[in-house]
Amino acid sequence: MKLKTHTLMLAVLLPSIALGQRQLTREQALEDYHILKNVLTKGHPALYDYTSQSEWNSLFDNFENEQLATIRNNNDLYRSLTKLTDHVRDGHLIVMRPLLDSVPKLFPLLVKIIDKRLYTDTDDFGIPVGSEILSIDGISGSKIRQNLMEYAPSDGFNTSKKDRQVEREFGILHFYEFGVKTAYDITYKTPHNQTHTKRVESEPFEHIGQRFAKRNSYLPMKALGIKKPSVHFIDSLNTAVLTVNTFYLNAEEYQSTLKDVFKTIKRKKAKNLVIDIRQNEGGYPVNAIHTYSYVANDAFKQRNSSEVVVSVLPEKQYSQNLVNGYTYETFFEEYYLNAEHIENRWIQSNDENEPLMTPNKKRYTGNVYVMIGGQTFSAGSSFALFCKNQGIPLVGEETGGGYYSQTGGYPIIYTLPNSKIQVLISLVKINRHVRDTTVKKGSGVQPDIEVNLTVEDLINGKDSQLQHVLKLIRNN
């Protein structure tokens, strides 16, 4: 579809957290819940992919008969709706945090999740970097991680995306789950196996953000935060490292930048190319397609079909259209009205971007390696799958985006009238083109060479995935 049916980036959609609550009566909370329930049951194209209809009936019954009685304000409703929608297992379905009145102080430590455990990512507050956080206020680190993961949407049963989001937003999510506190009792074990308990005061949101650049896990990422494709060279290995942090850029500007980057790579006569999409949370699919055309071995394909389950937008009066030039109904009429209609869904097998999916005439012909991670999502995960299908080696951890399918087409924002909570939902399901059908359902795109950050790597500020790729290049 030649329209911008992409998922907006999380940072754009999620408003800054603030403290202050909108009170809700039972009737108001129930009305907001029913609106969202109607949107999900009538419009979500993959509602029953991972959770059966009978399971959903039980979840809805539990919400109405038990959860509803605990909801007093919009924060309560946000928590409950987030945990409910987590059962959809859709990384594009986002319940946005309420925009409130004043900024709270938050849990101040910056954390990294390694092997399902919490570790300190800086040397702040006298706690050594790489110390395992055993508990916070008597609640174990494993319990805290498990609770906070419900706030981080992900495709299928993937946890790598959840971990990456939880570690980035730990203080905010801890606030929503456990409330505001002036100080925290932290029990931790140092890298030398010494166990201590320390009381640490909460910090303003801004102060925590200013310390993000101090994360040991961020130090090796030379292009962190850069939106345009950027390249640097390791001359000793005749290697170019191309970082593509997002596909969420104007297509013309993006493609012009990419063209210049590959001109530079050609001029430098780099024999090896490392493409880093570990931070790429997606954007416009056409940018992913154009990028892959520079390294494609042959014509490629992004999907077998796409599908929708509704012809008229549910709860339209509460919706905000994000696609320029269309209403949902005109979009449906143009792309799905004449599609194959099976039971309650319309299935479109044509892909209007297919003519673009051929090798670029000036494509790169050297050795290519691609680094992926839990933040690799949506169109970023599509790029990883292009590589997987054509045998370009993937190094790192499982992507956050689904292997077999994802939503992401025609995004709509709903504003619930009483709580003013906003919900982003995508109404098109994409069934991806895959060559290996042995991958377990609910997985992301798997690396060919799995390389995960270790605690030792964290302490030393080592980019273990990049170092592994460079070792492969040296050995070859």
Secondary structure, 3 states (H helix, E strand, C coil): CCCCCCCCCHHHHCCCCCECCCECCHHHHHHHHHHHHHHHHHHCCCCCCCCCHHHHHHHHHHHHHCHHHHCCEHHHHHHHHHHHHHHHCCCCCEECCCCCCECCEECCCCEEEECCEEEECCCHHHCCCCCEEEEECCEEHHHHHHHHHCCCCCCCCCCHHHHHHHHHCHHHHHHHHHCCCCEEEEEEECCCCCEEEEEEECEEHHHHHHCHHHCHHHCCCCCCCCCCCEEEEEHHHCEEEEECCCECCCHHHHHHHHHHHHHHHHHHCCCEEEEECCCCCCECHHHHHHHHHCCCCCCCCCEEEEEECCCCCCCHHHEEECCCCCCHHHHHHHHCCCCEEECCEEEECCCCCHHHCCCCCCCCCCEEEEEECCCCCCHHHHHHHHHHHHCCCEEECCCCCECCEEEEEEEEEEECCCCCCEEEEEEEEEEECCCCCCCCCCCECCCCEECCCCHHHHHHCCCHHHHHHHHHHHHC
